[in-house]
Amino acid sequence: MLNVCLRAHEVTEVEPGRRVLLRVRKEDLDWLNLARPIFATRELRTILWADDETFDAMMRRAPDFHDWISRTVEVPAKAVPDFAVAGLSAALEVGAEVSWRGEGLHESISAAGGKGAVVETWVGSYRELVIRLQEPGLHIISGVHDEELAWQVRMARAHGGHTGTWIAQEPFREIVGMWPLHAEQLDWDEATAMLHSAGWARPALLAAWLELEPERIDEAIKCVNRAPRPTSDWKIEQVTLAGAPPRVLRERAREHECRALRERLRSQQAQPEQPAARVLWSEGSSPWQGEDGVLEPRLVRALRELGDRTPTTEFVKQVLDAGFEEVAVRLVEDRWNHGVDQRADELVAMLVRFEDLAAARKIVDEWLDRAANDEESFAAASRWLATIESNSPAMFPAIGDESAFNLLNRWRSGDKHAGDLLLNFYYNKLRRYFQARGYLDDDTTSLIVETMSMLGAVGSISSKLSPHDFQSFEPFLYATARVALSNWQRLPRPRARFVKVPAQLSDMLQELPDDDLELLLLKYEDGLPLGGIAEALQTSIPTVVRRIHRIEHNLPYRVPADRD
């Protein structure tokens, strides 16, 4: 039996003649040099495990102990743990959707044998998402924080004819029907202490055997000195619908029965009742029909059934009547791009209503070219052009003679004065942003520093935010602040949650989920327009409108439009 010792002095407790794996720490080297006779007198057959830095220090600080080493073997560290690779490999093979948290995604994809291109993007508007997902490859999408956004991604992928695995990166919560995978490991000492407290006899060895996987460590704590629940205990339906732990999914998802159930769900006509089953059902295709059921999976199937064909006006009307106006915009744009519609009144009106003036202007320019010989149509396009130009806002907030984006580029290139100008101009806005979300002065200052650090460091933001993806600076600023706040909230520290609103409304807002409260604060406290809110939250304007309507409809007291 192998004894695992995480600290040098633990070898004194090992029975003579045993095999020992000793993790060597730099702070233990002096003790090892003095206590080396213990290994001989107790006849311990020892394997030393040390990183390069500790091994080099051993030669200097514990030379006598080092001389006893009979053989040195270099063991390259793995980029990611085996459980992460096995989970992604199984998901890719069966075409499962994945929600991924933490680091190590690209390394896991590579180790799992992922082939072809990787397309990284964010949710944003539906129209832009469809365009970005035209690229073939494994889609990795940030900002998919709830079920509604996950269905938006599925619609966009179906619109582009995509099937199989896609990955939601860093969702705020687990999403029904998606495999919750990661490459995170507990600290070896922490995992060992947890297992020791639970009563395991060889906690360090068990922690290593479980690869420090948090879920398996938790499972072991619940069944002390007993084998874990066998994977065969989970039903085929649980495995197929991502209702089993990750270790079960990666071991059993490839089974013939699971594959057969996935195929049956895709091909059946009736919509299943289970939410996770609807996700698999939406991977099939069928015409839009008026049967009862949840609308989102029905629309996904209908979009996949449509394929490359031009959508009919009847289908567009059905999608509009069902409340999916943003999807309808893209369908109308498909008709325009295919040359079916000779006028773009409806399309331009929709784009203007969604504040997508750049796209509306592009369509109007094309319309003017097409209508060169049609006086009436040309006049209609000209009127829309005038409307768009009269409503186009200034793209960037001015700071002196330069835009905020220009200052940001200068700051990222090493101009500290540009960074100071940005901080001075936006300090109070950021302070109000964090204070409105319940943070006091000390935490607010730290959060402002963290936000500005993320702004100034190229490629450092985990959610892949880029200033090039935002039409104006403040939504980019608030989106970055939101990432900083999300990272901050993962740390165990108290927060006094308060909102400056009328007394009769305050208690109601305290009960709102953080996501809903954030939406109302961006609108009423920070004063962003709908387009700015959508950019800051990395979602679409229709989604923002629907969420605001839902939140305010459920509040018995209406949020005042002006709270100053």
C-alpha positions in Angstrom: 0.0 0.0 0.0 1.3 3.4 -0.9 1.4 6.1 1.8 1.1 9.7 0.6 2.7 12.4 2.8 2.1 16.0 2.0 4.5 17.3 4.7 7.9 15.9 5.5 7.2 15.2 9.2 4.4 12.9 8.3 6.9 10.2 7.3 7.5 9.7 11.1 4.0 8.2 11.3 4.5 5.7 8.5 5.0 2.1 9.4 8.5 0.7 8.7 9.0 -1.0 5.3 6.2 0.9 3.6 6.3 2.7 0.2 6.0 6.4 0.5 5.1 9.2 -1.9 6.4 12.4 -0.3 5.6 15.8 -1.7 8.7 18.0 -1.1 8.2 21.6 0.0 11.0 24.1 0.1 10.2 24.9 3.8 10.8 21.2 4.7 14.2 20.9 3.1 16.2 21.7 6.3 14.2 19.2 8.3 14.7 16.5 5.6 18.5 17.1 5.5 18.7 16.6 9.3 16.1 13.8 9.6 17.3 11.7 6.6 18.4 8.7 8.8 14.6 8.1 9.4 14.3 6.9 5.8 17.1 4.3 6.4 16.2 3.1 9.8 12.5 2.7 8.9 13.4 1.2 5.5 11.0 3.5 3.7 11.0 3.1 0.0 10.4 6.7 -1.0 9.3 8.5 -4.1 9.9 12.2 -3.9 7.6 14.5 -5.8 8.9 18.0 -6.3 8.7 20.8 -8.9 11.8 22.1 -10.6 12.3 25.0 -8.3 12.1 22.9 -5.2 14.3 20.2 -6.7 17.0 22.8 -7.5 16.7 24.2 -3.9 17.1 20.7 -2.6 20.6 20.4 -4.1 21.7 23.6 -2.4 19.9 23.4 1.0 19.7 19.6 1.6 22.8 18.2 -0.3 23.2 15.2 2.0 19.6 14.2 1.5 19.8 14.9 -2.2 22.8 12.5 -2.5 20.6 9.6 -1.4 18.4 10.0 -4.5 19.1 7.0 -6.7 17.1 8.0 -9.8 15.6 11.2 -11.2 12.6 11.0 -13.5 11.1 14.1 -15.2 7.4 14.0 -15.4 5.9 16.8 -17.5 2.9 18.5 -15.9 -0.4 18.0 -17.6 -2.0 21.1 -19.0 -5.4 20.0 -17.7 -6.7 17.1 -15.6 -7.8 13.9 -17.2 -11.4 14.3 -16.1 -11.7 17.6 -18.0 -10.4 15.9 -21.2 -12.6 12.9 -20.8 -15.7 15.0 -20.3 -15.1 17.2 -23.3 -14.2 14.1 -25.4 -17.4 12.4 -24.6 -19.5 15.6 -25.2 -17.9 16.2 -28.6 -18.4 12.5 -29.6 -22.2 12.5 -28.8 -22.8 16.1 -29.8 -23.8 17.3 -26.3 -24.1 21.0 -25.4 -21.6 22.1 -22.8 -21.5 24.9 -20.1 -17.9 25.5 -19.2 -16.6 27.4 -16.1 -13.1 28.5 -15.4 -9.8 28.2 -17.2 -8.4 25.4 -19.4 -11.0 25.2 -22.0 -8.8 25.5 -25.1 -6.2 23.1 -23.6 -9.0 20.6 -22.9 -10.4 20.9 -26.4 -6.9 20.2 -27.8 -6.3 17.3 -25.5 -9.7 15.8 -26.3 -8.9 15.7 -30.0 -11.1 18.6 -31.0 -10.5 19.1 -34.8 -11.1 22.1 -37.0 -11.5 25.7 -36.2 -12.8 27.2 -32.9 -15.1 30.2 -33.3 -15.3 32.4 -30.2 -18.1 35.0 -29.9 -20.7 36.4 -27.5 -24.4 36.5 -27.5 -25.2 40.1 -28.5 -28.1 40.7 -30.8 -29.7 37.8 -32.7 -28.9 39.3 -36.1 -25.2 39.7 -35.3 -25.0 36.3 -33.7 -26.3 34.6 -36.9 -23.7 36.5 -38.9 -20.9 35.5 -36.6 -21.9 31.9 -36.4 -21.7 31.5 -40.2 -18.1 30.5 -39.7 -17.7 26.7 -39.4 -16.1 25.3 -36.3 -16.7 24.6 -32.6 -18.7 27.6 -31.3 -17.6 29.0 -27.9 -20.1 31.6 -26.8 -19.8 34.0 -23.9 -22.6 35.8 -22.1 -25.1 32.8 -22.2 -26.2 33.4 -18.6 -29.7 32.0 -18.6 -32.2 29.7 -20.4 -33.5 32.5 -22.6 -30.1 33.3 -24.0 -29.3 29.6 -24.5 -32.4 29.3 -26.7 -31.4 32.4 -28.6 -28.0 30.7 -29.4 -29.8 27.5 -30.5 -32.1 29.5 -32.8 -29.1 31.3 -34.3 -27.2 28.0 -34.8 -30.3 26.4 -36.4 -30.7 29.4 -38.6 -27.1 28.8 -39.9 -27.6 25.0 -40.2 -25.4 24.1 -37.3 -25.7 20.9 -35.2 -23.7 19.2 -32.5 -21.7 20.5 -29.6 -21.4 24.2 -28.7 -20.0 25.6 -25.5 -21.4 28.3 -23.3 -18.4 29.9 -21.6 -18.7 31.1 -18.0 -22.5 31.1 -17.6 -23.7 32.6 -14.3 -25.6 29.4 -13.5 -26.1 25.9 -14.8 -28.3 25.7 -17.8 -30.8 22.8 -18.3 -29.8 20.2 -20.8 -26.1 21.2 -20.9 -23.2 19.3 -19.5 -21.5 21.3 -16.6 -17.8 20.8 -17.3 -14.6 22.4 -16.1 -10.9 21.8 -15.4 -10.9 23.2 -11.9 -9.1 21.2 -9.1 -9.1 21.7 -5.4 -5.9 22.4 -3.6 -4.3 19.1 -2.6 -4.0 20.1 1.1 -7.5 21.4 1.2 -9.0 18.3 -0.4 -6.9 16.1 2.0 -8.1 18.1 5.0 -11.8 17.7 3.9 -11.5 14.0 3.4 -9.6 13.6 6.7 -12.3 15.5 8.6 -14.9 13.2 7.0 -13.1 10.1 8.3 -11.1 8.7 5.4 -8.1 6.6 6.3 -5.7 7.7 3.5 -7.1 11.1 2.5 -4.1 12.4 0.6 -3.9 9.3 -1.6 -7.7 9.3 -2.2 -7.6 13.0 -3.1 -4.9 12.4 -5.7 -6.7 9.3 -7.1 -9.8 11.5 -7.5 -7.7 14.0 -9.4 -8.8 16.7 -6.9 -12.1 16.9 -8.8 -14.4 19.0 -6.6 -17.6 16.9 -7.4 -15.9 13.6 -6.7 -14.3 14.9 -3.5 -17.8 16.0 -2.3 -19.2 12.6 -3.3 -16.4 10.8 -1.3 -17.2 12.9 1.8 -20.8 11.6 1.7 -19.7 8.0 1.6 -16.8 7.6 3.9 -14.7 4.5 3.5 -17.2 3.1 1.0 -17.0 2.8 -2.8 -18.8 5.6 -4.7 -22.3 4.9 -6.1 -21.8 2.9 -9.3 -22.5 4.7 -12.6 -24.9 2.0 -13.5 -27.3 3.3 -10.8 -28.3 6.2 -13.0 -31.1 5.6 -15.5 -30.6 6.0 -19.2 -32.9 9.1 -19.2 -30.8 10.8 -16.5 -27.6 10.2 -18.5 -29.0 11.2 -21.8 -30.6 14.4 -20.4 -27.5 15.6 -18.5 -29.2 14.8 -15.2 -26.3 12.8 -13.8 -22.9 13.9 -12.4 -20.1 14.6 -14.8 -18.3 11.4 -14.0 -21.4 9.4 -15.0 -21.9 11.5 -18.2 -18.3 11.0 -19.4 -18.4 7.2 -18.7 -21.9 6.3 -20.0 -23.0 8.9 -22.6 -21.5 6.9 -25.4 -23.6 3.8 -24.6 -25.9 2.6 -27.4 -29.0 3.1 -25.3 -28.2 6.8 -24.7 -27.5 7.4 -28.4 -30.7 5.7 -29.3 -32.7 7.8 -26.9 -31.1 11.0 -28.2 -32.1 10.0 -31.7 -35.7 9.1 -30.7 -36.1 12.5 -29.0 -34.8 14.3 -32.1 -37.1 12.5 -34.5 -40.3 12.4 -32.6 -43.0 15.0 -33.6 -44.6 15.6 -30.2 -42.8 18.0 -27.9 -41.7 16.3 -24.7 -42.6 17.8 -21.3 -39.2 17.7 -19.6 -37.2 20.9 -20.2 -33.9 18.9 -20.8 -35.7 16.7 -23.2 -36.9 19.7 -25.2 -33.3 20.7 -25.7 -32.6 17.4 -27.5 -35.9 17.5 -29.3 -35.0 20.9 -30.7 -32.0 19.3 -32.5 -34.5 17.8 -34.9 -36.5 19.6 -37.6 -40.1 20.1 -38.5 -42.3 22.8 -40.0 -43.8 25.5 -37.7 -47.1 24.2 -36.5 -49.7 25.5 -34.1 -49.6 22.7 -31.6 -49.3 23.4 -27.9 -45.9 23.5 -26.3 -43.0 25.8 -25.5 -42.4 28.1 -28.4 -38.6 28.3 -28.3 -37.8 24.6 -29.2 -40.6 24.7 -31.8 -38.9 27.7 -33.5 -35.5 26.1 -33.4 -36.9 23.0 -35.2 -38.7 25.2 -37.7 -35.5 27.2 -38.5 -33.6 24.0 -39.0 -36.3 22.7 -41.3 -36.1 26.0 -43.3 -32.5 25.4 -44.1 -31.1 27.5 -47.0 -34.6 28.1 -48.4 -36.0 31.7 -48.5 -38.5 32.2 -45.7 -42.1 32.8 -46.8 -44.0 35.9 -45.6 -46.4 33.5 -43.8 -43.5 32.0 -41.8 -42.2 35.5 -41.0 -45.7 36.5 -39.8 -46.0 33.4 -37.6 -42.6 34.1 -36.0 -43.7 37.7 -35.4 -47.1 36.6 -33.9 -45.2 34.3 -31.6 -43.2 37.2 -30.2 -39.8 36.5 -31.7 -39.4 39.9 -33.5 -35.6 39.7 -33.5 -35.7 36.4 -35.3 -38.3 37.8 -37.7 -35.9 40.7 -38.5 -33.2 38.2 -39.6 -35.8 36.3 -41.7 -36.9 39.5 -43.4 -33.2 40.3 -44.1 -32.8 36.8 -45.6 -35.6 37.6 -48.0 -33.9 40.9 -48.9 -30.5 39.3 -49.4 -32.1 36.7 -51.7 -33.7 39.4 -53.8 -37.3 38.3 -53.1 -38.4 41.7 -51.6 -37.9 44.7 -53.8 -38.6 47.2 -51.0 -37.1 47.2 -47.5 -39.6 49.3 -45.6 -40.4 46.6 -43.0 -36.8 45.5 -42.5 -35.5 49.1 -42.1 -38.3 49.9 -39.7 -37.5 46.9 -37.5 -33.8 47.8 -37.5 -34.5 51.4 -36.5 -36.8 50.2 -33.8 -34.0 48.1 -32.4 -31.6 51.1 -32.6 -29.4 49.2 -35.1 -28.9 52.3 -37.2 -25.6 51.0 -38.8 -27.4 48.0 -40.2 -30.4 50.1 -41.2 -28.1 52.5 -43.1 -26.5 49.6 -44.9 -29.8 48.2 -46.1 -31.0 51.7 -47.2 -27.8 52.2 -49.3 -28.5 48.8 -51.0 -32.2 49.8 -51.4 -31.2 53.1 -53.1 -29.0 51.2 -55.6 -31.7 48.7 -56.4 -34.4 51.4 -56.8 -32.5 53.6 -59.1 -35.1 53.1 -61.8 -38.1 53.1 -59.5 -39.0 56.6 -58.5 -41.5 55.7 -55.8 -39.3 53.1 -54.2 -36.3 55.4 -54.4 -38.2 58.2 -52.7 -39.2 55.8 -49.9 -35.6 54.8 -49.4 -34.5 58.4 -49.3 -37.0 59.2 -46.6 -35.6 56.4 -44.5 -32.1 57.7 -45.1 -33.1 61.1 -43.8 -34.8 59.5 -40.7 -31.7 57.5 -39.9 -29.3 60.4 -40.3 -31.4 62.6 -38.1 -31.5 60.0 -35.4 -27.9 58.8 -35.4 -26.3 59.6 -32.0 -22.7 60.7 -31.5 -20.7 57.5 -31.5 -18.3 58.4 -28.7 -18.4 60.5 -25.6 -16.0 63.4 -26.0 -13.3 64.0 -23.5 -11.4 67.1 -24.5 -10.6 66.8 -28.2 -10.4 63.0 -28.2 -12.9 60.1 -27.9 -12.9 57.7 -25.0 -11.9 54.9 -27.4 -8.9 56.9 -28.7 -7.8 57.5 -25.1 -8.2 53.8 -24.3 -6.0 52.8 -27.3 -3.4 55.3 -26.2 -3.5 54.0 -22.6 -3.1 50.4 -23.8 -0.1 51.6 -25.8 1.6 52.9 -22.7 0.3 56.5 -22.4 -0.4 56.7 -18.7 -1.8 60.3 -19.0 -4.6 58.9 -21.3 -5.5 56.4 -18.6 -5.6 59.2 -16.0 -8.0 61.2 -18.2 -10.3 58.2 -18.5 -10.2 57.5 -14.8 -10.9 61.2 -13.9 -13.8 61.4 -16.4 -15.5 58.1 -15.4 -14.6 57.7 -11.8 -17.9 59.1 -10.4 -19.9 57.1 -12.9 -18.1 53.9 -11.8 -18.5 54.9 -8.1 -22.3 55.4 -8.5 -22.5 52.1 -10.5 -21.0 50.0 -7.7 -22.6 51.9 -4.8 -26.0 51.4 -6.4 -25.4 47.7 -6.3 -24.8 47.7 -2.6 -21.0 48.2 -2.2 -19.5 50.6 0.4 -16.6 53.0 -0.1 -13.7 50.6 0.5 -15.0 47.9 -1.8 -16.2 50.5 -4.3 -12.6 51.9 -4.6 -11.2 48.4 -5.1 -13.8 47.5 -7.7 -13.0 50.8 -9.6 -9.3 49.9 -9.6 -10.1 46.4 -10.8 -12.3 47.7 -13.6 -9.7 50.2 -14.8 -7.0 47.5 -14.7 -9.2 45.3 -16.9 -9.8 48.1 -19.3 -6.1 48.9 -19.6 -4.8 45.4 -20.0 -5.2 44.0 -23.6 -6.8 40.5 -23.7 -7.1 40.2 -20.0 -10.9 40.1 -19.7 -12.2 36.6 -19.2 -15.5 37.3 -21.0 -13.6 38.2 -24.2 -14.9 41.8 -24.2 -13.4 44.0 -26.9 -14.0 47.7 -27.5 -14.4 46.9 -31.2 -17.6 45.1 -30.4 -19.3 48.2 -28.9 -20.7 51.3 -30.6 -20.2 53.6 -27.7 -17.9 53.6 -24.7 -20.2 53.6 -21.7 -21.8 50.2 -22.4 -18.3 48.8 -22.8 -17.3 50.4 -19.5 -20.3 49.0 -17.7 -19.8 45.6 -19.3 -16.3 45.6 -18.0 -17.4 46.7 -14.6 -19.9 43.9 -14.6 -17.2 41.3 -15.2 -15.1 42.8 -12.4 -18.1 42.7 -10.1 -18.8 39.0 -11.1 -15.2 38.1 -10.2 -15.5 40.1 -6.9 -18.7 38.3 -5.9 -17.0 34.9 -6.1 -14.8 35.9 -3.1 -16.2 35.3 0.4 -16.8 38.8 1.7 -19.9 40.5 3.2 -22.0 43.0 1.1 -24.6 45.5 2.3 -27.2 45.4 -0.4 -29.1 48.7 -0.8 -30.8 50.7 -3.6 -31.6 54.4 -3.5 -35.3 54.3 -4.3 -38.6 55.3 -2.6 -39.2 53.5 0.6 -42.3 51.6 -0.6 -40.2 50.2 -3.5 -37.0 49.5 -1.7 -38.0 46.2 0.0 -39.4 44.9 -3.2 -36.1 45.5 -5.1 -34.1 43.8 -2.4 -35.9 40.6 -3.2 -35.1 40.7 -6.9 -32.5 38.4 -8.4 -29.2 40.1 -9.0 -29.6 39.9 -12.8 -33.0 41.6 -12.7 -31.8 44.3 -10.3 -28.8 44.9 -12.5 -31.1 45.5 -15.5 -33.3 48.0 -13.6 -30.2 49.8 -12.3 -28.7 50.2 -15.7 -31.9 51.7 -16.9 -33.0 53.9 -14.0 -29.8 54.5 -12.0 -27.1 54.6 -14.8 -29.4 56.1 -17.4 -28.3 53.9 -20.3 -30.6 53.7 -23.4 -32.0 50.3 -24.5 -29.1 49.9 -26.9 -26.5 50.7 -24.3 -28.1 48.3 -21.8 -28.1 45.5 -24.4 -24.4 46.1 -25.1 -23.5 46.3 -21.4 -25.3 43.0 -20.7 -24.1 41.5 -24.1 -27.6 40.7 -25.1 -30.2 42.1 -27.6 -32.6 45.0 -27.3 -35.7 42.8 -27.6 -34.4 40.7 -24.8 -33.9 43.8 -22.7 -37.4 45.0 -23.5 -39.0 41.6 -22.6 -37.1 41.4 -19.3 -37.9 45.0 -18.3 -41.6 44.4 -19.1 -41.6 41.1 -17.1 -39.8 42.6 -14.1 -42.0 45.8 -13.9 -45.2 43.8 -14.6 -44.4 41.6 -11.5 -43.7 44.7 -9.3 -46.9 46.0 -7.5 -45.2 49.4 -7.4 -44.0 51.0 -10.7 -40.4 52.1 -10.9 -40.4 55.9 -11.3 -38.9 57.1 -14.6 -36.9 59.9 -12.9 -35.6 59.2 -9.4 -33.6 62.4 -9.0 
